[in-house]
Amino acid sequence: MSSPIGSISGINSSIPSISSDMTKSVFAKPEVGGGFESVFSTCMNQVNTTMNASAKLGEQIITGDVGSLHQVSVAGMKSKVLLQLTTQVAAKLSSATSTLFQMQM
């Protein structure tokens, strides 16, 4: 008869140990795809670009360089909606952060 301890030690030899490389890869920042930071900064850059384009079209309508008032109106509304959306996302993020800090462990 074999001893039960011998069977258990045979199982342990087949289980890999956790190396420091494995833990580093788990807690490392994602390199591809970015994450929330890259998504948020990309969105902020798009809002900034849209607002700058709207301001430029506004200046062109004043000087008479733009033939279509419709184009300026659409650009203005687009920048307004993007700014409101960005403001709401920032408010929700702030609220979520406050909620997380108030949670008891």
N, C-alpha and C positions, 0 to 999 in steps of 0.2 A: 504494500500500500504506500502511496505517496503522501507526503505531508501537505496539509493545506497551505502552509507558509511557502513551500516551494512553488506551488501553483500561482500564488499571488506575486511572488518575485518574478516569475516568468512573464506576467502581464505587464508589470512595471517596466521591463526592459523594452517593450514594444511601444510605449507611450513616449513621444518626444518631449523633451523639456522645453520650457519657455525661455527663449533667449532674449537678450536685450534688444536685438534687431527687430524681433516681432513686436515688442511693446512700443518701440519707437515708431514703427509703421502704423500702429493703431492710433497713436496720439498725434501723429504728424498732420499738418495742414494738407488738404488735398491740393495736388499740383495741377491736375487737369480739371477743368470745370469751375475752378475758383471757389465757389461757395457763396454765402450771403454777401460778403464784402464786395466781391467782384460784380455780382448781379446788381447790388444797390448802387455802386459807383457807375456802372454802365448806364443804368436808368437815370441817374442824376446828370450824367454827361449828355444824354439824349434830351432831357428837359432843358438843359442849358443851351444846347444847340438850337432847339426849337424856339426858345424865347429870343435868342439872338437873331434868328432868321426872321421872326415876327417883327422885332424892332427895326431890322434893316428894311423890311417891306414897308413899315410905317414911315420911315424916313423917305423912302422912294416915292410913296404916294404923296407926300408933302411937296416934294420937288417936281412931281409930275412924270417920273420915269416909269411908273407902273401903269399899264393900260387897263388892268382889271381890278376894280375895287373888291370884287368877289374873292379874288386870290388873297388879298390882304385880310379880309374878314375871316376867311377860313383859317388862315395862319394864326390870327389873333385868338380865335376860339380854341384852336388846338393847343396853343401854349397855355391858355387859361385852364383848360381841362387837365393838362399834364401837371401844372403847378398845384391844382387842387388835389389831384390824386397823390402827388408826392407829399403834400402836407398831411393828408389823411394817413398815409403809410407811416410817416414819421411819428404821428400822434399815437397810432396803434402800437408801434414799436416801443415808444416811451411807456405806454400803459402796460405792455407786456413785461417790460423790464422792471417796472415798479411792482407788479404782481409777483414776479419771481423773487425779488428781494424781500417781499413781505412774507413769503412762505416759510413755515417753520420746518426745520429738519428733525 
